[in-house]
Amino acid sequence: MADLARDVPNNIVAQKLPDTKEIGNENERLLFFTDVIIAIALTLTAVSIHVETHVNRSLLLPYLYSLYPAILTYGLSFFITASYWNEHRRIFSYITRSDPLIIILNLLFLVFIVVLPITHHFYEANVALKTTTIAYYTIQCLVGLCLFLLWGYASQRKHLLAADLPPALRTYITVHLLALPLTFLLYVLLTIFFQPGVTATVAIIFNLAWQGAQRLYMGARHVRPAFNDIRRIPFFSDCVLALAITFTITHIDLPSLGAHPSEQVVLRGLAVSLLSVNAYITTFAAIAIHWFFHYRMFRYITRSDGLLAYLNLAFLFGIVLLFIPGILYTYYARLPLVGQIYYVYQTAIAFLLLLIWLYASYKQRLLNTELDSHELKTFTFQIVRNACIFLVSAVISFFSPITLGFLFYGVVYLLVIFLSFCGSRLRLRRRAQEPQQGAI
């Protein structure tokens, strides 16, 4: 589904858009409202993945394998919904003003986005049933239709659009958005008569043919969009990260103390709760570290493209699913396998964050052109160091029988930062001595 929201090919000449700061985008509250609702819908959809907290330790590995279908189904829903968000971000790069009907169509779009977690719950539990499949993809079709109608209405009213939007680009976006509802409508119709495998194959072929026709159309007109407004990506990411941090602690089962508990029962309950909270604090610290580097990264990134958007969505997908290894770490922390899964997962997220930075900073393609080279190298070193710390923790988890915890993160980070500080001081001292040696 990522192909549905991919940017126009790279061999097309860029068309500059007006700076949103200059035109004063009137849709700011509408966009922030939309981003929050979509972020909540993406996070709530993960509720369908239920992680048991009292599985026999000998059966834990088979149980983890049984979670893969639910995770894969959620991944499909996540990236379809995220594709809708990216298309919404794309068209509102050109829709600079709104009227009552724009707001109504956008609210209708959000209504079906909110319904998606409900249909996903039934679809994930009954993938083989045609009824649940038809209901799920019908809602997807309606979401795409609302987005198409929203753009279709705005594109016919020039006072709502950016002043220098090329007509060929406006036509391309219209045809591009039409592919979303048509693909899901075709999927629904084929599901009635054929098996899921045949249905998926025909829908994919139709989508690829549609995308190829769009590329030929735009290639002949030498126009492509340029996403100069980066603000929605960090804001949307902050929403998802905040919800993921809060969502993780809701899975912690607090002990029942009864109607009239004694002092010993209360103390025992508090002790059990503190063990769970300690594991949550470790997960919180890891997500906070990821957010910190994401926050600093997007202080330097001032432009975006389709690949950056989808790399960021992949990072958010990993953050949302962090509650799974987090719960396992809370209730099965003494098992070496659980510690290995937890720290390898954290390492993968850290390296995905590093990949986003390396892509954006390569030849400063998406960075602030006025960024100081020394500052760029310093942050690159810091984000590489962060990924290496997580990698070290993952490697240690395979050799150490003791489960690493929040204290480990703190000690390692302080040690590495201290060593980095000492190294920087030594480099500064050597630089200060070089002119003196040259004078001698």
C-alpha positions as CSV (number, residue, x, y, z in Angstrom):
1,M,0.0,0.0,0.0
2,A,3.0,2.3,0.3
3,D,2.9,2.7,-3.5
4,L,-0.4,4.4,-3.2
5,A,1.1,7.3,-1.4
6,R,4.5,7.4,-3.1
7,D,5.7,10.7,-4.5
8,V,5.8,11.4,-8.2
9,P,9.0,10.0,-9.9
10,N,12.3,11.7,-9.3
11,N,13.0,12.5,-13.0
12,I,10.3,15.1,-13.0
13,V,11.2,18.8,-12.5
14,A,10.4,20.3,-9.1
15,Q,7.7,22.9,-8.8
16,K,8.3,25.3,-6.0
17,L,5.4,25.9,-3.5
18,P,4.8,29.1,-1.6
19,D,6.1,29.2,2.0
20,T,3.3,28.5,4.4
21,K,4.6,31.1,6.7
22,E,4.1,33.7,4.0
23,I,0.6,32.7,3.0
24,G,-0.5,32.2,6.6
25,N,-2.1,28.7,6.5
26,E,-5.6,29.1,7.8
27,N,-6.0,25.3,8.3
28,E,-3.5,24.9,11.2
29,R,-6.1,23.9,13.8
30,L,-7.9,21.7,11.4
31,L,-4.6,19.9,10.6
32,F,-3.6,19.5,14.2
33,F,-7.0,18.2,15.1
34,T,-6.8,15.7,12.3
35,D,-3.3,14.5,13.2
36,V,-4.3,13.9,16.9
37,I,-7.4,11.8,15.9
38,I,-5.4,9.7,13.3
39,A,-2.6,9.1,15.9
40,I,-5.2,7.9,18.4
41,A,-6.8,5.6,15.8
42,L,-3.4,4.1,14.9
43,T,-2.6,3.5,18.6
44,L,-6.0,2.1,19.6
45,T,-6.0,-0.4,16.7
46,A,-3.1,-2.1,18.5
47,V,-5.5,-3.0,21.3
48,S,-6.5,-6.0,19.3
49,I,-3.1,-7.5,20.0
50,H,-3.6,-9.0,23.5
51,V,-0.5,-10.2,25.2
52,E,-1.1,-12.9,27.9
53,T,0.7,-12.3,31.2
54,H,0.4,-15.7,32.7
55,V,1.7,-18.1,30.1
56,N,3.6,-21.2,31.2
57,R,7.3,-20.5,30.6
58,S,7.8,-23.7,28.6
59,L,5.0,-22.6,26.2
60,L,6.2,-18.9,25.9
61,L,8.0,-19.4,22.6
62,P,5.1,-21.1,20.8
63,Y,2.8,-18.4,22.2
64,L,5.0,-15.6,20.8
65,Y,4.9,-17.3,17.4
66,S,1.1,-17.3,17.6
67,L,1.1,-13.5,17.9
68,Y,2.7,-13.0,14.4
69,P,-0.7,-13.1,12.4
70,A,-2.1,-10.4,14.7
71,I,1.0,-8.3,14.3
72,L,1.1,-8.7,10.5
73,T,-2.6,-7.7,10.3
74,Y,-2.0,-4.7,12.5
75,G,1.0,-3.7,10.3
76,L,-1.3,-3.8,7.2
77,S,-3.9,-1.6,9.0
78,F,-1.2,0.7,10.3
79,F,0.4,1.5,7.0
80,I,-2.9,1.8,5.1
81,T,-4.1,4.3,7.7
82,A,-0.7,6.0,7.7
83,S,-0.9,6.2,3.9
84,Y,-4.2,8.1,4.3
85,W,-2.5,10.5,6.7
86,N,0.4,11.0,4.3
87,E,-2.1,11.7,1.4
88,H,-3.9,14.2,3.7
89,R,-0.6,15.9,4.5
90,R,0.1,16.0,0.7
91,I,-3.1,17.6,-0.4
92,F,-3.1,20.1,2.5
93,S,0.3,21.3,1.3
94,Y,-1.8,22.9,-1.5
95,I,-5.1,23.6,0.3
96,T,-4.2,26.8,2.1
97,R,-7.7,27.9,3.1
98,S,-10.9,26.2,4.1
99,D,-14.7,26.8,4.1
100,P,-17.5,25.0,5.9
101,L,-17.8,22.2,3.4
102,I,-14.0,21.5,3.6
103,I,-14.4,21.1,7.3
104,I,-17.5,18.8,7.0
105,L,-15.7,16.6,4.5
106,N,-12.6,16.4,6.7
107,L,-14.8,15.5,9.7
108,L,-16.5,12.8,7.6
109,F,-13.0,11.5,6.7
110,L,-12.1,11.3,10.4
111,V,-15.4,9.5,11.3
112,F,-14.4,6.5,9.1
113,I,-10.8,6.7,10.4
114,V,-12.1,6.3,14.0
115,V,-14.3,3.4,12.9
116,L,-11.2,1.6,11.5
117,P,-10.1,0.1,14.9
118,I,-13.5,-1.5,15.3
119,T,-13.6,-3.2,11.9
120,H,-9.9,-4.1,12.3
121,H,-10.8,-5.9,15.6
122,F,-13.3,-8.2,13.9
123,Y,-11.1,-8.6,10.8
124,E,-8.0,-9.6,12.8
125,A,-10.0,-12.2,14.7
126,N,-11.8,-13.6,11.6
127,V,-9.6,-13.1,8.6
128,A,-11.0,-16.1,6.8
129,L,-14.6,-14.9,6.9
130,K,-15.8,-12.9,3.9
131,T,-18.2,-10.8,6.0
132,T,-15.5,-9.3,8.2
133,T,-13.2,-8.8,5.2
134,I,-15.9,-7.0,3.2
135,A,-16.7,-4.8,6.2
136,Y,-13.1,-3.9,6.8
137,Y,-12.3,-3.0,3.2
138,T,-15.6,-1.2,2.8
139,I,-14.6,1.2,5.5
140,Q,-11.1,1.6,3.9
141,C,-12.9,2.4,0.6
142,L,-15.1,5.1,2.3
143,V,-12.0,6.7,3.9
144,G,-10.4,7.0,0.5
145,L,-13.6,8.3,-1.0
146,C,-13.9,11.0,1.6
147,L,-10.3,12.1,0.9
148,F,-11.0,12.1,-2.9
149,L,-14.1,14.2,-2.5
150,L,-12.3,16.6,-0.2
151,W,-9.6,17.2,-2.8
152,G,-12.1,17.2,-5.7
153,Y,-14.1,20.0,-4.0
154,A,-11.1,22.1,-3.1
155,S,-9.4,21.7,-6.5
156,Q,-12.4,23.2,-8.2
157,R,-12.1,26.4,-6.1
158,K,-8.9,28.2,-6.8
159,H,-9.3,30.6,-3.8
160,L,-8.8,27.5,-1.5
161,L,-5.5,26.4,-3.2
162,A,-2.0,27.7,-3.4
163,A,-1.7,30.4,-6.1
164,D,0.9,28.7,-8.3
165,L,-0.4,25.1,-8.3
166,P,0.1,23.8,-11.8
167,P,-3.0,22.4,-13.5
168,A,-1.2,19.2,-14.5
169,L,-0.2,18.6,-10.9
170,R,-3.8,19.2,-9.7
171,T,-5.0,16.6,-12.3
172,Y,-2.4,14.1,-11.2
173,I,-3.4,14.4,-7.5
174,T,-7.1,13.9,-8.4
175,V,-6.3,10.8,-10.4
176,H,-3.9,9.6,-7.7
177,L,-6.4,9.9,-5.0
178,L,-9.1,8.1,-7.0
179,A,-6.9,5.0,-7.0
180,L,-7.4,4.6,-3.2
181,P,-11.2,4.0,-3.1
182,L,-11.2,2.1,-6.5
183,T,-8.6,-0.4,-5.3
184,F,-10.6,-1.2,-2.1
185,L,-13.9,-1.2,-4.0
186,L,-12.4,-3.8,-6.4
187,Y,-11.1,-5.8,-3.4
188,V,-14.6,-5.9,-1.9
189,L,-16.3,-6.9,-5.1
190,L,-13.8,-9.6,-5.8
191,T,-14.0,-10.9,-2.3
192,I,-17.7,-11.8,-2.8
193,F,-16.9,-14.2,-5.7
194,F,-13.2,-15.3,-5.3
195,Q,-10.7,-16.5,-2.7
196,P,-8.5,-14.0,-0.8
197,G,-5.4,-15.0,-2.7
198,V,-7.0,-14.3,-6.1
199,T,-8.5,-11.1,-4.9
200,A,-5.3,-9.7,-3.5
201,T,-3.4,-10.6,-6.7
202,V,-5.9,-8.8,-9.0
203,A,-6.0,-5.8,-6.7
204,I,-2.2,-5.5,-6.7
205,I,-2.0,-5.8,-10.5
206,F,-4.7,-3.1,-10.8
207,N,-2.9,-0.8,-8.4
208,L,0.4,-1.2,-10.2
209,A,-1.2,-0.6,-13.6
210,W,-2.8,2.6,-12.2
211,Q,0.4,3.8,-10.8
212,G,2.2,3.2,-14.1
213,A,-0.4,5.2,-16.0
214,Q,0.0,8.1,-13.6
215,R,3.8,8.1,-14.0
216,L,3.5,8.2,-17.8
217,Y,1.0,11.1,-17.5
218,M,3.2,13.1,-15.2
219,G,6.4,12.3,-17.0
220,A,5.0,13.9,-20.2
221,R,4.3,17.2,-18.3
222,H,7.5,17.6,-16.2
223,V,5.9,18.6,-13.0
224,R,6.3,17.2,-9.5
225,P,5.2,18.3,-6.0
226,A,7.8,19.6,-3.5
227,F,7.0,19.2,0.2
228,N,8.4,22.3,1.9
229,D,6.2,22.2,5.0
230,I,7.7,19.7,7.5
231,R,5.7,20.8,10.6
232,R,3.1,18.0,10.5
233,I,5.6,15.2,10.6
234,P,7.2,16.0,14.0
235,F,3.8,17.0,15.5
236,F,2.1,13.7,14.3
237,S,5.2,11.8,15.6
238,D,4.9,13.5,19.0
239,C,1.2,12.4,19.2
240,V,2.0,8.8,18.5
241,L,5.0,8.7,20.9
242,A,3.0,10.3,23.7
243,L,0.1,7.8,23.2
244,A,2.5,4.9,23.0
245,I,4.2,5.8,26.3
246,T,0.8,6.1,28.0
247,F,-0.6,3.0,26.3
248,T,2.1,0.8,27.6
249,I,1.3,1.3,31.3
250,T,-2.4,0.3,30.7
251,H,-1.3,-3.3,30.2
252,I,0.2,-3.6,33.7
253,D,-2.1,-5.7,35.8
254,L,-2.4,-4.3,39.3
255,P,-3.0,-6.9,42.1
256,S,-6.5,-7.0,43.7
257,L,-6.3,-6.2,47.5
258,G,-9.9,-7.3,48.3
259,A,-12.5,-5.5,50.3
260,H,-10.7,-5.1,53.6
261,P,-7.0,-5.8,53.1
262,S,-4.5,-6.2,55.9
263,E,-1.2,-4.3,56.1
264,Q,0.7,-7.3,54.9
265,V,-1.6,-7.7,51.9
266,V,-1.2,-4.1,51.0
267,L,2.6,-4.2,51.3
268,R,2.7,-7.4,49.2
269,G,0.6,-5.7,46.6
270,L,2.8,-2.6,46.6
271,A,5.9,-4.8,46.2
272,V,4.4,-6.6,43.2
273,S,3.3,-3.3,41.7
274,L,6.8,-1.8,42.1
275,L,8.4,-4.6,40.1
276,S,5.9,-3.9,37.3
277,V,6.5,-0.2,37.5
278,N,10.3,-0.7,37.4
279,A,9.9,-2.5,34.1
280,Y,7.7,0.2,32.8
281,I,10.2,2.9,33.8
282,T,12.8,1.1,31.7
283,T,10.4,1.1,28.7
284,F,9.6,4.7,29.4
285,A,13.3,5.6,29.5
286,A,13.9,3.9,26.1
287,I,11.0,5.6,24.4
288,A,12.1,9.0,25.9
289,I,15.6,8.5,24.5
290,H,14.1,7.7,21.1
291,W,11.9,10.8,21.3
292,F,14.8,13.0,22.4
293,F,16.9,12.1,19.3
294,H,13.8,12.4,17.1
295,Y,13.1,15.8,18.5
296,R,16.7,17.0,17.9
297,M,16.8,15.5,14.4
298,F,13.7,17.4,13.2
299,R,15.3,20.7,14.4
300,Y,17.8,20.2,11.6
301,I,15.5,18.6,8.9
302,T,13.6,21.4,7.1
303,R,12.2,19.6,4.1
304,S,10.6,16.2,3.5
305,D,9.8,13.8,0.7
306,G,7.9,10.5,0.4
307,L,10.7,8.2,1.6
308,L,11.4,10.3,4.7
309,A,7.7,10.2,5.6
310,Y,7.5,6.4,5.3
311,L,10.8,5.9,7.1
312,N,9.3,8.0,9.9
313,L,6.1,6.0,9.8
314,A,8.1,2.8,10.1
315,F,9.8,4.2,13.2
316,L,6.4,5.1,14.7
317,F,5.1,1.6,13.9
318,G,8.0,0.2,16.0
319,I,7.2,2.6,18.8
320,V,3.5,1.6,18.9
321,L,4.4,-2.1,19.1
322,L,6.9,-1.5,21.8
323,F,4.3,-2.4,24.4
324,I,4.6,-6.1,23.4
325,P,8.3,-6.6,24.4
326,G,7.5,-4.2,27.3
327,I,4.8,-6.4,28.7
328,L,7.0,-9.5,28.2
329,Y,9.8,-7.7,30.0
330,T,7.5,-6.8,32.8
331,Y,6.1,-10.4,33.5
332,Y,8.9,-12.7,32.2
333,A,12.0,-10.6,32.9
334,R,13.9,-13.6,34.4
335,L,13.8,-15.5,31.1
336,P,16.9,-14.8,28.9
337,L,14.9,-15.1,25.7
338,V,12.6,-12.2,26.9
339,G,15.6,-9.9,27.6
340,Q,17.1,-10.7,24.2
341,I,13.8,-9.9,22.4
342,Y,13.4,-6.7,24.4
343,Y,16.9,-5.3,23.7
344,V,17.2,-6.4,20.1
345,Y,13.8,-4.7,19.5
346,Q,15.1,-1.5,21.1
347,T,18.3,-1.7,19.0
348,A,16.2,-2.1,15.8
349,I,14.3,1.1,16.6
350,A,17.5,3.0,17.4
351,F,19.0,2.0,14.1
352,L,15.9,2.9,12.2
353,L,16.1,6.4,13.8
354,L,19.8,6.5,12.6
355,L,18.7,5.5,9.1
356,I,16.2,8.4,9.0
357,W,19.0,10.8,9.9
358,L,21.5,9.3,7.4
359,Y,19.0,9.6,4.6
360,A,18.0,13.2,5.4
361,S,21.6,14.3,6.0
362,Y,23.2,12.7,2.9
363,K,24.6,15.7,1.0
364,Q,22.2,17.7,3.2
365,R,19.4,16.9,0.9
366,L,16.7,17.6,3.5
367,L,18.6,19.7,6.0
368,N,18.8,23.4,6.7
369,T,21.4,24.6,4.2
370,E,22.8,27.1,6.8
371,L,23.6,24.3,9.2
372,D,27.1,24.4,10.5
373,S,29.2,21.4,9.4
374,H,30.7,21.0,12.9
375,E,27.2,20.8,14.4
376,L,26.1,18.3,11.8
377,K,29.1,16.0,12.6
378,T,28.5,16.4,16.3
379,F,24.8,15.3,16.1
380,T,25.7,12.5,13.7
381,F,28.3,11.2,16.2
382,Q,25.7,11.4,19.0
383,I,23.0,9.5,17.2
384,V,25.5,6.8,16.1
385,R,26.6,6.6,19.7
386,N,23.0,6.1,20.9
387,A,22.5,3.2,18.4
388,C,25.7,1.6,19.5
389,I,24.7,1.8,23.2
390,F,21.5,-0.1,22.4
391,L,23.5,-2.6,20.3
392,V,25.9,-3.2,23.3
393,S,22.9,-3.8,25.5
394,A,21.5,-6.3,23.0
395,V,24.8,-8.2,22.7
396,I,25.2,-8.3,26.5
397,S,21.7,-9.8,26.9
398,F,22.8,-12.9,24.9
399,F,25.7,-13.6,27.3
400,S,24.5,-12.3,30.7
401,P,22.0,-14.3,32.7
402,I,21.0,-11.2,34.6
403,T,18.3,-9.1,33.0
404,L,19.4,-5.6,32.3
405,G,17.3,-2.8,33.7
406,F,16.8,0.9,34.0
407,L,20.0,1.2,36.1
408,F,22.0,-0.2,33.2
409,Y,20.7,2.4,30.8
410,G,21.6,5.1,33.3
411,V,25.1,3.8,34.1
412,V,26.0,3.1,30.4
413,Y,24.7,6.5,29.2
414,L,26.6,8.4,31.9
415,L,29.7,6.5,31.3
416,V,29.6,7.0,27.5
417,I,28.8,10.7,27.9
418,F,31.6,11.1,30.4
419,L,34.1,9.5,28.0
420,S,32.8,11.6,25.1
421,F,33.2,14.7,27.2
422,C,36.8,13.7,28.1
423,G,37.6,13.0,24.5
424,S,36.2,16.4,23.4
425,R,38.2,18.2,26.1
426,L,41.4,16.4,24.9
427,R,40.7,17.4,21.3
428,L,40.2,21.0,22.3
429,R,43.4,21.0,24.3
430,R,45.4,19.6,21.4
431,R,43.9,22.3,19.1
432,A,44.9,25.0,21.5
433,Q,48.5,23.6,21.7
434,E,49.0,23.4,17.9
435,P,49.3,27.2,17.3
436,Q,51.8,27.4,20.2
437,Q,53.9,24.6,18.7
438,G,53.8,26.3,15.3
439,A,55.0,29.6,16.7
440,I,57.9,27.9,18.4
